[in-house]
Structures are given as C-alpha cells and as structure tokens.
Amino acid sequence: MDIARITLLLLAALMAAEAAWAVARPTAMRQRVRTLLDHGGITGPLHRFFWGAALLLWALAWTGQDWPQRTLFFLGVLAMAAGIWGQRPEATEQWYNFFLGRRTSTGIRAIYSLELALAALLAGVAIYAP
C-alpha cells in the first residue's frame, strides 16, 4: 500500500468520524462549531490552512497517475479553491451559516450523510482502485 492510499484512508476515517458524530448529534455539532466561532478557536488565517493542505495533497499525488493519486490531486484542487474563498472576510461565518446555522436537524443529518458517503467513496478508491 503506497502513501496515496494510506492518505486517502486516513482522510476517509477522519471524515467518517466527523460525519457519524454530526449525524448522531446534529444540534451538538452546531453548538460546538458556534462556540468555536464565538471564542475565535477556528478563525484567523483559514486560507493558509487550506493552501497548506492543497500543497501537501499535491506533493503526495506527485508520484503517480493511479486513481488514488488522481483523487488526491482533485482533493488538492478543492482545498486550494477553499483557500482562495477563505481569504474573504467572514468566510468561516458564511460556511457556518450555509452548512449548520440555518439548517434543521434533518438538514444537518442529510449534509453529513453525504459526507459519510464521500468518505466511503474515498476509502473504496484507496482499497479497490487498481
């Protein structure tokens, strides 16, 4: 198993853990993120985090042209786009409002169910792709 597959499995495990908690306790997820935003726990140079993640994913994808490397490259593109969008003022507040703030518990569960499906897809690419 190469580094790209291991990285995809790690990302899938993190995504699945977060999504499972949010599906099980959507209001607790909303309250925790709101608390972090109010106390400045996740604000600041968010765009630098995403740029760093993009560069790391691209460095890991550099070694080959298999599906795991292509998937890491695509995730790097998404991280770079999030970094560019994260430069805007109030970006974290806008993300919060879109994904959690204005959603009912059912809506939060639906969004995080999609994240759980994406985590399963990433794990499938890591395990079964040629």
C-alpha positions in Angstrom: 0.0 0.0 0.0 1.5 3.3 -1.1 1.4 6.7 0.6 -1.6 7.9 -1.5 -3.8 5.0 -0.4 -2.8 5.5 3.2 -3.6 9.2 3.0 -7.0 8.5 1.4 -7.8 6.0 4.1 -6.8 8.5 6.8 -8.9 11.3 5.3 -11.8 8.9 4.9 -11.6 7.8 8.6 -11.5 11.4 9.8 -14.4 12.4 7.5 -16.4 9.3 8.7 -15.8 10.1 12.3 -16.9 13.7 12.0 -19.9 12.8 9.9 -21.0 10.0 12.2 -20.9 12.4 15.2 -22.9 15.1 13.3 -25.5 12.5 12.1 -25.9 11.2 15.6 -26.0 14.6 17.4 -26.7 17.4 14.9 -27.5 20.1 17.4 -24.4 19.3 19.4 -22.3 19.7 16.3 -24.0 23.1 15.6 -23.4 24.3 19.1 -19.8 23.1 19.2 -19.0 25.0 15.9 -20.8 28.1 17.1 -18.8 28.0 20.4 -15.5 27.7 18.4 -16.5 30.6 16.2 -17.6 32.8 19.1 -14.3 32.2 21.0 -12.1 32.5 18.0 -11.0 28.9 18.0 -11.2 28.4 14.2 -10.9 31.9 12.9 -7.8 33.5 11.6 -5.8 32.7 8.5 -8.1 29.8 7.4 -6.9 30.2 3.8 -3.4 29.3 4.8 -4.5 26.1 6.3 -6.3 25.1 3.0 -3.3 26.2 0.9 -1.0 24.1 3.0 -3.4 21.1 2.8 -3.5 21.6 -1.0 0.2 21.6 -1.3 0.6 18.5 0.9 -2.0 16.6 -1.2 -0.3 17.7 -4.4 3.0 16.6 -3.1 1.6 13.2 -2.2 -0.1 12.9 -5.6 3.1 13.7 -7.5 4.4 10.2 -7.5 2.0 8.5 -10.0 -1.1 8.5 -12.2 -3.2 5.9 -10.5 -6.7 6.6 -9.2 -5.5 7.3 -5.6 -3.0 9.9 -6.8 -5.6 11.5 -9.1 -8.1 11.6 -6.2 -5.5 13.3 -4.0 -4.8 15.8 -6.8 -8.6 16.6 -7.1 -8.9 17.0 -3.3 -5.9 19.4 -3.5 -7.7 21.4 -6.1 -10.8 21.6 -3.8 -8.6 22.6 -0.9 -7.0 25.4 -3.0 -10.4 26.7 -4.0 -11.4 26.7 -0.4 -8.3 28.6 0.5 -9.0 31.2 -2.2 -12.6 31.5 -0.9 -11.3 31.6 2.7 -9.5 34.8 2.1 -12.8 36.7 2.1 -13.8 38.4 5.3 -16.3 36.4 7.3 -15.7 33.2 5.3 -16.0 30.9 8.4 -19.2 32.6 9.4 -20.6 32.1 5.9 -19.6 28.4 5.9 -21.2 28.0 9.3 -24.5 29.6 8.1 -24.6 27.5 4.9 -23.8 24.1 6.5 -25.1 24.4 10.0 -26.5 27.7 11.1 -29.6 27.8 9.0 -30.3 24.1 8.9 -32.7 21.9 10.8 -31.5 18.8 12.4 -32.7 16.8 9.4 -30.8 19.1 7.1 -27.6 18.7 9.1 -28.1 15.0 9.0 -28.6 15.0 5.3 -25.4 17.1 4.6 -23.3 14.9 6.9 -24.8 11.7 5.4 -23.4 12.9 2.1 -20.0 13.4 3.8 -20.2 9.9 5.1 -20.9 8.6 1.6 -17.9 10.6 0.3 -15.8 9.1 3.0 -16.9 5.6 1.9 -16.1 6.5 -1.7 -12.6 7.7 -0.8 -12.0 4.5 1.2 -13.2 2.5 -1.8 -10.8 4.3 -4.1 -8.0 3.7 -1.7 -8.7 0.0 -1.3 -10.1 -1.2 -4.6 -8.6 1.1 -7.3 -6.0 -0.6 -9.5 
